[in-house]
Structure formats: structure tokens, C-alpha cells
Amino acid sequence: RPDSVDFDDRTIVDSDGVINLQAVPRSMVVVGAGVIGMEYASMFAALGTKVTVVERRDRMLEFCDDEVVESLKYHLRDLSVAFRFGEEVAAVEKHQTAALCILKSGKKIVADTVMYSAGRQGQTDDLALEAAGLEADRRGRIAVDANYRTPVENIYAVGDVIGFPALASTSMEQGRLAAQHACGEPIREMHGLQPIGIYTIPEISFVGQTEAQLTESSTPFEVGIARYRELARGQIVGDSYGMLKLLVSPDDGRLLGVHVFGTAATEIVHIGQAVMGCGGTIDYLVDAVFNYPTLAEAYKVAALDASNKIRNITRIDG
């Protein structure tokens, strides 16, 4: 909570205070286009609120696949969400019937509610860390080693207070591993393939690397895509915009990344996670029989797409 902003959990709120709203606002400014900001922006837009998202960076969800982010942006714009990228909030004024959001560029936006979601702090201020010989950084984060042990040997820390990814799923696993290490039980390191789930409307989920990461590391890859509208289940549930993207190594067919946008994205991503974790290839997905009609069938369609592209390259290039 910026010190310059007068939060009242009614007109000016954060993601904790938003649950105290007594009615769905007609208009809202969401400050911050991170995970929480975009989740709430899409929820209120789906309820009919006219939402404006203000983000100082030039894009949202910068760790996600570019194509998926563009799809979400298009979908939200269709729900009348407006985006103000490269903008910062200079001040927020509370008035009797609304709030006035003043941007550093001079723009002014009137809204029933302003919601700040420009980052979260580790809740360590009231823990008297200094009494235990510990300290936190300015974001409330505590340093830990590979076993989640702090500089004080008998104290461990997990979850939001140690920073990224700060997800419930990974935090629970960190806690399990920390407890095992503290009790002297044998442990295995947390698997590197941790799925990210973003509960926007529609959902986003991915595991593995993005196209940008693979390009930056000069790793060759091919793309296989399945559109939900190509699937019987996609048509049944009325999802014409959903998609599943597979990033595949053209050399051996290994999955390098799985990116899903649409209905049940956070569920079906685990199929790709399991295949990647077991060292599987797109050949497995091409040959597998999926229940019909299901959204999981998208894996077979995307694998065939990638396989055909790789085959075409092989025919030409040998």
C-alpha cells in the first residue's frame, strides 16, 4: 500500500479490501497488470464493470507466452476493458460519489473504485525477526538456502515470505520439503517443472519454457497448436477462443513447453507436465487415444500439428 494513497476498503482498495465491497462497481481502475490485477480485472469485467488497467510497464504478465497474453488482451478488450500501459498513478483523490485517478502523464480517470494490485509484501513486519536473529528485505522476504533453511539453523521459511513464485501449490510443497529436512528425513529436490496457473477469465496455465526464452537461448523449437473450436468438447462448452500450444524440440520430439489458454487450462496443463516430467515426446501424444469428447484431446491435435511441421522440414532439409 503506497503511503500516498488513502485506502478505505470501499472506494480505494487492495486485493484484500476488495472482498468488502457492498456492490459490484459500475467502473473500476486496476493499478497493476500482474497476476492478481489481471484476475480481478477479468472477474469484474465479466460482471459488467467498466475496467481500466493502469500498468507502468509496457505489457502485462510478462513471464507468459506472448501469443497467450495477446489472446487474453483481445478477449478482455471485447469486454470493454481499457489498458493504459507505460503509465503510472500520481495520485488518487476520493470524492463523494467516486474516485479520481490522476496519472503522471496528466490523464485523469473517474471510477467508482480504484484497486491497487502493484505487488505483495511478505507479512513479516509483526514477526519480531530481529529477536530471532533474522531480517527481511524491503519486500518482506527472508533469505533461505536450497532446503528452505534461513541463516538461523533451526528456522525455516517457505511461501510468499521467500519470494517467487509465491503460489499456494509451490508453497505447500516447499513446506513439506522443509519439514522433512528439519526432521532429518530423506528428501528429493522440488521438480523443476512447476506449473503456473492464472485464474483470469479465460484461464491461463503453462509449464516449461516460453518461445521468448527458447529464442533467447538459441534453442531450436517447433510449435504445435490446437484450437478449442476444432474440438467437439470445445464446441459443446462454447469455447471458441481457447488454445493449447506445444513447444517441441525438432531433434528428438521432446516437449519444451506447454501453454494453455481457455476453459480448464489449469487442469489440462498437468497432462503436459506429466509427459515432460517423464521425458516423453510428441510421438506419445500422437499415438495416445484420448477420451472423446474432451479438451484433453487438444494434446493429440497439437502434437499432430507439430509432428507434421517437423516432417515437412525433414523432407526438405534431410
C-alpha atoms as one frame of an Amber mdcrd trajectory, in Angstrom:
protein
   0.000   0.000   0.000   1.683   3.227  -1.110   1.866   5.717   1.753   0.465
   8.452  -0.501  -2.808   6.588  -1.061  -5.683   6.758   1.434  -7.101   3.221
   1.393 -10.608   2.942   2.841 -11.605  -0.590   1.689 -14.596   0.938  -0.073
 -13.523   3.431  -2.735  -9.789   2.717  -2.726  -8.975  -0.926  -2.038  -6.368
  -3.637  -2.492  -6.960  -7.330  -3.200  -7.773  -7.920   0.482 -10.179  -4.995
   0.788 -11.992  -5.763  -2.460 -13.991  -8.510  -0.718 -15.603  -5.834   1.464
 -17.284  -4.094  -1.474 -21.046  -3.967  -0.905 -21.943  -3.893  -4.599 -20.390
  -4.528  -7.973 -18.916  -1.157  -9.040 -20.002   0.316 -12.346 -16.413   1.316
 -13.082 -13.014   0.387 -11.681  -9.360   1.303 -12.161  -6.984  -1.599 -11.531
  -3.444  -0.419 -10.795  -1.008  -3.161 -11.805  -1.259  -5.757 -14.576   0.314
  -8.663 -12.724  -1.413 -11.939 -11.910  -3.708 -10.600  -9.184  -4.529  -7.428
 -11.088  -5.498  -9.295 -14.242  -7.502 -11.908 -12.329  -9.624  -9.231 -10.660
  -9.838  -7.130 -13.821 -11.281 -10.071 -15.745 -13.651 -11.064 -12.912 -15.173
  -7.589 -12.617 -15.290  -7.157 -16.396 -17.271 -10.420 -16.592 -19.699  -8.931
 -14.053 -20.219  -5.877 -16.255 -17.846  -3.411 -14.591 -16.117  -0.979 -16.954
 -12.466  -1.672 -16.080  -9.350   0.363 -16.862  -5.972  -1.276 -16.191  -3.006
   1.020 -15.491   0.467  -0.536 -15.721   3.834   1.264 -15.661   5.450  -1.451
 -17.787   4.718  -1.795 -21.496   2.933  -5.154 -21.220   1.114  -7.415 -18.796
   2.017 -10.860 -17.472   5.493 -10.538 -18.976   6.511 -14.069 -17.931   3.733
 -15.642 -20.020   3.705 -16.651 -23.678   3.246 -13.586 -25.913   0.510 -15.173
 -28.020  -1.457 -16.213 -24.943  -1.183 -12.725 -23.454  -2.378 -11.193 -26.718
  -5.343 -13.580 -26.719  -6.281 -12.573 -23.175  -5.904  -8.891 -24.026  -8.159
  -9.278 -27.076 -10.758 -11.146 -25.028 -10.759  -8.527 -22.255 -10.984  -5.660
 -24.729 -14.086  -7.392 -26.077 -15.472  -6.978 -22.530 -14.690  -3.217 -22.732
 -11.521  -3.377 -20.622  -9.193  -0.463 -21.409  -5.418  -0.704 -20.975  -3.058
   2.143 -20.126   0.454   0.715 -20.437   3.557   2.803 -19.733   1.533   4.875
 -17.267   1.928   5.481 -13.533  -0.577   6.724 -10.972   0.499  10.049  -9.480
  -2.430  10.499  -7.094  -5.870   9.206  -6.209  -8.492  11.623  -4.912 -11.584
  10.464  -3.050 -14.776  12.343  -3.876 -18.295  11.898  -2.542 -19.531   9.611
  -5.310 -16.339   8.312  -6.933 -12.545   8.428  -7.068 -10.379  10.463  -9.410
  -7.243   8.686 -10.563  -4.564  11.102 -11.830  -1.766   9.648 -13.958   1.749
  11.098 -14.223   1.088  11.789 -17.897  -1.729  14.128 -16.903  -4.594  11.780
 -17.808  -7.488  11.616 -15.368  -9.798   8.636 -14.896 -13.013   8.681 -12.872
 -14.134   5.373 -11.343 -16.370   4.086  -8.582 -13.454   2.046  -7.207  -9.664
   2.045  -7.516  -7.970  -1.268  -6.763  -4.222  -1.433  -6.158  -2.502  -4.676
  -7.110   1.015  -3.444  -7.745   2.815  -6.159  -5.779   2.557  -8.003  -2.488
   4.690  -7.898   0.623   5.801 -10.812   2.743   3.862 -10.424   6.009   6.889
 -10.350   8.282   6.608  -6.959   9.988   4.956  -8.385  13.128   7.151 -11.469
  13.499   9.926  -9.757  15.521  12.504 -11.307  13.200  15.341  -9.392  14.855
  14.661 -11.270  18.102  15.399 -14.499  16.229  18.484 -13.094  14.543  16.799
 -12.732  11.160  15.980  -9.853   8.849  13.778  -9.324   5.825  14.370  -7.166
   2.751  12.173  -4.203   1.826   9.599  -6.573   0.291   9.345  -8.600   3.492
  11.294 -11.532   2.056  13.593 -13.808   4.067  16.696 -15.412   2.535  16.806
 -19.231   2.544  19.080 -21.944   1.166  18.152 -24.836  -1.146  16.465 -26.627
   1.788  14.459 -23.518   2.849  16.623 -23.059   5.933  17.253 -19.464   6.991
  20.621 -18.200   8.247  19.403 -19.306  11.699  19.908 -23.074  11.623  16.698
 -24.138  13.362  14.374 -21.777  11.464  12.919 -22.467   8.021  10.826 -20.223
   5.777   8.604 -21.035   2.782   5.902 -19.464   0.642   5.314 -15.782   0.000
   7.986 -14.704   2.509  10.776 -16.176   0.354   9.564 -14.651  -2.919   8.799
 -16.056  -6.377   6.709 -17.947  -7.311   4.631 -17.324  -4.162   1.902 -19.757
  -5.216  -0.209 -21.875  -2.878   0.776 -25.017  -4.785   4.543 -24.483  -4.629
   4.377 -23.087  -1.098   2.752 -26.272   0.223   5.421 -28.370  -1.441   8.151
 -26.118  -0.029   6.650 -26.621   3.416   6.654 -30.399   3.017  10.290 -30.448
   1.922  11.344 -28.054   4.684   9.651 -30.207   7.317  11.337 -33.344   6.003
  14.750 -31.669   6.035  14.196 -30.285   9.544  13.330 -33.774  10.789  16.280
 -35.410   9.069  14.136 -37.336   6.596  15.499 -38.123   3.117  14.196 -35.673
   0.512  14.267 -35.105  -3.207  14.564 -31.612  -4.633  11.406 -29.979  -5.901
  10.876 -30.819  -9.553  11.824 -28.020 -11.898   8.580 -28.407 -13.871   6.262
 -26.301 -11.744   3.020 -25.286 -13.464   1.819 -21.697 -13.291  -1.943 -21.186
 -13.091  -3.564 -17.788 -13.617  -7.287 -17.630 -12.871  -8.260 -14.934 -15.287
 -11.387 -15.389 -17.394 -10.418 -17.316 -19.512  -7.739 -19.179 -17.541  -4.042
 -19.279 -18.423  -1.667 -22.048 -17.441   1.760 -23.161 -18.568   4.702 -25.348
 -17.699   8.212 -25.286 -19.119   9.725 -22.600 -21.292   8.223 -19.874 -23.464
   9.018 -19.104 -27.087  10.920 -15.985 -25.976  13.098 -17.971 -23.549  13.900
 -20.620 -26.151  14.736 -17.977 -28.744  16.965 -16.113 -26.297  18.893 -19.310
 -25.508  19.151 -20.189 -29.245  17.225 -23.419 -28.688  15.504 -24.689 -31.872
  11.808 -25.477 -31.444   8.678 -26.158 -33.421   5.167 -25.101 -32.437   2.073
 -27.287 -32.434  -1.286 -25.604 -31.835  -4.796 -26.907 -31.181  -7.744 -24.523
 -31.134 -10.644 -25.401 -28.855 -13.038 -24.617 -31.714 -11.514 -27.615 -33.561
 -12.567 -29.937 -30.740 -16.037 -31.343 -30.197 -15.786 -30.594 -26.466 -14.719
 -27.037 -27.207 -17.848 -26.528 -29.281 -20.017 -28.208 -26.632 -18.794 -25.876
 -23.862 -18.969 -22.869 -26.198 -15.265 -22.028 -26.032 -14.258 -20.787 -29.480
 -11.188 -18.846 -28.331  -9.272 -21.420 -26.251  -5.981 -22.858 -27.462  -3.234
 -25.266 -26.471   0.320 -24.710 -27.676   3.147 -27.239 -27.547   6.774 -26.176
 -27.949   8.708 -29.155 -29.283  12.370 -29.958 -29.897  12.656 -30.802 -33.633
  15.665 -33.031 -32.937  14.085 -35.592 -30.607  10.437 -34.556 -30.205  10.750
 -33.677 -26.506   8.242 -31.220 -25.071   9.956 -27.972 -24.102   6.877 -26.055
 -23.030   3.092 -26.341 -22.778   0.889 -23.225 -22.836  -2.892 -23.301 -22.462
  -5.468 -20.510 -22.713  -9.151 -21.171 -22.180 -11.587 -23.345 -20.285  -9.947
 -25.708 -17.760  -6.445 -24.556 -18.720  -5.203 -25.039 -15.158  -6.458 -28.631
 -15.219  -5.265 -29.949 -18.581  -1.793 -28.407 -18.294  -0.937 -31.271 -15.941
  -1.039 -33.748 -18.826   1.821 -31.894 -20.477   3.589 -31.591 -17.129   3.446
 -35.369 -16.648   4.689 -36.113 -20.168   7.562 -33.645 -19.773   8.450 -34.961
 -16.325   8.700 -38.499 -17.663  10.807 -37.451 -20.641   8.024 -38.166 -23.124
   7.839 -36.915 -26.691   5.115 -35.800 -29.074   5.149 -39.324 -30.523   3.498
 -40.487 -27.314   0.778 -37.854 -27.684   0.283 -38.626 -31.387  -0.156 -42.328
 -30.645  -2.233 -41.916 -27.462  -6.004 -42.383 -27.509  -7.865 -39.649 -25.614
 -11.436 -39.829 -24.378 -13.882 -38.204 -26.794 -15.150 -35.574 -26.471 -12.648
 -33.926 -24.106 -10.498 -30.822 -24.018  -7.509 -33.089 -23.337  -7.816 -34.233
 -26.931  -6.152 -30.912 -27.786  -2.829 -32.561 -26.954  -3.225 -35.025 -29.819
  -4.266 -32.295 -32.261  -1.354 -30.027 -31.252   1.110 -32.945 -31.359  -0.019
 -33.856 -34.881   0.376 -30.213 -35.916   3.948 -30.073 -34.602   4.780 -33.504
 -35.993   3.610 -32.530 -39.484   5.694 -29.351 -39.409   8.807 -31.253 -38.326
   8.184 -33.874 -41.033   7.937 -31.159 -43.690  11.270 -29.659 -42.591  12.910
 -33.102 -42.619  11.703 -33.760 -46.157  13.320 -30.559 -47.415  16.375 -30.381
 -45.178  17.090 -34.093 -44.908
